[in-house]
Amino acid sequence: MINKLNFQRNVLLSRYTSFRIGGPAKYFFVAESSSQLRKAIEFAHKNNLKFFILGGGSNLLVSDKGFDGLVIKIEISGIIFKNRIVQVFSGEKLSNVINYLAKNNLSGLEWAVGIPGTIGGAIYGNVGAFSHSISELVKDVKVIDLGSRRELIYKNRDCRFIYRGSIFKKDRNLIIISANLKFKKAKKDYVKRLMQKYLSQKRKNQPLEFYSAGCIFKNFFIDNDFKKVKGIKEVERFKKCGSIPSAYLIEKCGLKGAKVGGAMISKKHSNFIINLGNAKAKDVIALINLIKKEIMKKFNIKLEEEIEYLGF
Ligand SMILES: Cc1cc2nc3c(=O)[nH]c(=O)nc-3n(C[C@H](O)[C@H](O)[C@H](O)COP(=O)(O)OP(=O)(O)OC[C@H]3O[C@@H](n4cnc5c(N)ncnc54)[C@H](O)[C@@H]3O)c2cc1C
């Protein structure tokens, strides 16, 4: 079974994460079709192995010990376009989709330019930027439900999208195979200009020249808990937008540029931790714990991670 499906052993996960951090996976498998994906999962079940679905590895911190199970990297690719609805398979890179849209005079995803990762990962975490999120574009999502072992279609409302979340984050039995996304017609030049505008803002504000996993923490949403928050002068401004950026909180704690081992809180965007070249997961964890502790102390706010952990 192992040879038939071409499983690899002891594969360093640092090669497959945008942080370039992480120890080995006991087994590693690249699924190029939904039938290969099913077989790999069957193998894991039969052998009592834990498994993890990997997209582009751009929202992930993998432990230095690695993962004592099977990592299934989704490379199910393809983009099919019919009447403003584009079916995209989950292993397709977000950047390929954006370029495809520009070529085909379709608009709606320009804001996502510069965001790494796959469509599967983007839908799972409801990727977003510049006040947009992918949930605006999703018509429906095809999944394999490991509970019933059937392929199911989740309409947009069934996906229960929220800020950086969806049903797929809550129910790990649902593996995303493809999605139908809907777009507006627009001139190629307009789409390209918009992409350029977003990309230059992203380059200006984010340390894209370093390895990272994007924003470490979600922004803090103003809800009932807000009454307990202390020490924020610009309360009214944040109340208007409904949330407080984590980068603001981290900066106000004076943590920009703080370093542990090879990891550093970016000076350009304080919600990014960057790998200066030889960072370990334990260095990143030490910085995450420092940020959480200082923000709790200064503002009485409990920050929640946007990134996912594997192997801890
Ligand atoms: C430089 C940089 C900039 C970034 N900018 C942004 C930004 O502006 N906005 C933003 O929202 N994010 C941003 N990110 C974070 C990241 O790129 C996104 O969260 C991305 O959508 C993750 O996709 P991925 O394929 O890499 O997922 P991975 O990191 O591989 O996985 C993330 C989670 O998704 C799950 N998953 C992946 N594929 C599937 C599937 N097919 N079915 C079920 N579950 C699946 C995994 O199991 C895992 O739990 C940035 C990251 C970097 C490095």
The ligand as an SDF file (V2000), in Angstrom:
LIG
                    3D

 53 58  0  0  0  0  0  0  0  0999 V2000
    3.5190   36.9400    3.3990 C   0  0  0  0  0  0  0  0  0  0  0  0
    2.1290   36.4720    3.7770 C   0  0  0  0  0  0  0  0  0  0  0  0
    1.0600   37.3230    3.6200 C   0  0  0  0  0  0  0  0  0  0  0  0
   -0.2200   36.9060    3.9990 C   0  0  0  0  0  0  0  0  0  0  0  0
   -1.2610   37.7680    3.8440 N   0  0  0  0  0  0  0  0  0  0  0  0
   -2.5060   37.3800    4.2100 C   0  0  0  0  0  0  0  0  0  0  0  0
   -3.6110   38.2780    4.0790 C   0  0  0  0  0  0  0  0  0  0  0  0
   -3.4830   39.4090    3.6120 O   0  0  0  0  0  0  0  0  0  0  0  0
   -4.8390   37.8400    4.4700 N   0  0  0  0  0  0  0  0  0  0  0  0
   -5.0440   36.5910    4.9800 C   0  0  0  0  0  0  0  0  0  0  0  0
   -6.2020   36.2470    5.3120 O   0  0  0  0  0  0  0  0  0  0  0  0
   -4.0060   35.7160    5.1020 N   0  0  0  0  0  0  0  0  0  0  0  0
   -2.7470   36.0730    4.7430 C   0  0  0  0  0  0  0  0  0  0  0  0
   -1.7020   35.1950    4.8730 N   0  0  0  0  0  0  0  0  0  0  0  0
   -1.9280   33.8630    5.4790 C   0  0  0  0  0  0  0  0  0  0  0  0
   -2.1250   32.7040    4.4580 C   0  0  0  0  0  0  0  0  0  0  0  0
   -1.5050   32.9740    3.2370 O   0  0  0  0  0  0  0  0  0  0  0  0
   -3.5910   32.3860    4.2310 C   0  0  0  0  0  0  0  0  0  0  0  0
   -4.2140   32.0580    5.4390 O   0  0  0  0  0  0  0  0  0  0  0  0
   -3.7740   31.2410    3.2200 C   0  0  0  0  0  0  0  0  0  0  0  0
   -5.1250   31.2440    2.7940 O   0  0  0  0  0  0  0  0  0  0  0  0
   -3.4470   29.8580    3.7730 C   0  0  0  0  0  0  0  0  0  0  0  0
   -3.5720   28.9190    2.7170 O   0  0  0  0  0  0  0  0  0  0  0  0
   -2.6130   27.6440    2.6120 P   0  0  0  0  0  0  0  0  0  0  0  0
   -3.0140   26.8800    1.4040 O   0  0  0  0  0  0  0  0  0  0  0  0
   -1.1970   28.0530    2.6830 O   0  0  0  0  0  0  0  0  0  0  0  0
   -3.0440   26.8560    3.9140 O   0  0  0  0  0  0  0  0  0  0  0  0
   -2.0980   26.0020    4.9130 P   0  0  0  0  0  0  0  0  0  0  0  0
   -1.2190   26.9380    5.6700 O   0  0  0  0  0  0  0  0  0  0  0  0
   -1.4400   24.8910    4.1880 O   0  0  0  0  0  0  0  0  0  0  0  0
   -3.2050   25.4040    5.8880 O   0  0  0  0  0  0  0  0  0  0  0  0
   -3.9640   26.2510    6.7280 C   0  0  0  0  0  0  0  0  0  0  0  0
   -5.1490   25.4230    7.2760 C   0  0  0  0  0  0  0  0  0  0  0  0
   -6.0390   25.1380    6.1720 O   0  0  0  0  0  0  0  0  0  0  0  0
   -6.3190   23.7460    6.1460 C   0  0  0  0  0  0  0  0  0  0  0  0
   -6.5280   23.3590    4.7430 N   0  0  0  0  0  0  0  0  0  0  0  0
   -5.7220   23.6400    3.6820 C   0  0  0  0  0  0  0  0  0  0  0  0
   -6.2420   23.1310    2.5610 N   0  0  0  0  0  0  0  0  0  0  0  0
   -7.4000   22.4980    2.8990 C   0  0  0  0  0  0  0  0  0  0  0  0
   -8.3820   21.7520    2.1950 C   0  0  0  0  0  0  0  0  0  0  0  0
   -8.2960   21.5440    0.8730 N   0  0  0  0  0  0  0  0  0  0  0  0
   -9.4300   21.2490    2.8850 N   0  0  0  0  0  0  0  0  0  0  0  0
   -9.5380   21.4420    4.2360 C   0  0  0  0  0  0  0  0  0  0  0  0
   -8.6250   22.1200    4.9520 N   0  0  0  0  0  0  0  0  0  0  0  0
   -7.5800   22.6510    4.3080 C   0  0  0  0  0  0  0  0  0  0  0  0
   -5.0760   23.0790    6.7430 C   0  0  0  0  0  0  0  0  0  0  0  0
   -5.3700   21.7910    7.2460 O   0  0  0  0  0  0  0  0  0  0  0  0
   -4.7120   24.0650    7.8440 C   0  0  0  0  0  0  0  0  0  0  0  0
   -5.4560   23.7870    9.0000 O   0  0  0  0  0  0  0  0  0  0  0  0
   -0.4240   35.5910    4.5080 C   0  0  0  0  0  0  0  0  0  0  0  0
    0.6840   34.7350    4.6470 C   0  0  0  0  0  0  0  0  0  0  0  0
    1.9550   35.1700    4.2910 C   0  0  0  0  0  0  0  0  0  0  0  0
    3.1100   34.2160    4.4250 C   0  0  0  0  0  0  0  0  0  0  0  0
  1  2  1  0
  2  3  1  0
  2 52  2  0
  3  4  2  0
  4  5  1  0
  4 50  1  0
  5  6  2  0
  6  7  1  0
  6 13  1  0
  7  8  2  0
  7  9  1  0
  9 10  1  0
 10 11  2  0
 10 12  1  0
 12 13  2  0
 13 14  1  0
 14 15  1  0
 14 50  1  0
 15 16  1  0
 16 17  1  0
 16 18  1  0
 18 19  1  0
 18 20  1  0
 20 21  1  0
 20 22  1  0
 22 23  1  0
 23 24  1  0
 24 25  2  0
 24 26  1  0
 24 27  1  0
 27 28  1  0
 28 29  2  0
 28 30  1  0
 28 31  1  0
 31 32  1  0
 32 33  1  0
 33 34  1  0
 33 48  1  0
 34 35  1  0
 35 36  1  0
 35 46  1  0
 36 37  1  0
 36 45  1  0
 37 38  2  0
 38 39  1  0
 39 40  1  0
 39 45  2  0
 40 41  1  0
 40 42  2  0
 42 43  1  0
 43 44  2  0
 44 45  1  0
 46 47  1  0
 46 48  1  0
 48 49  1  0
 50 51  2  0
 51 52  1  0
 52 53  1  0
M  END
$$$$
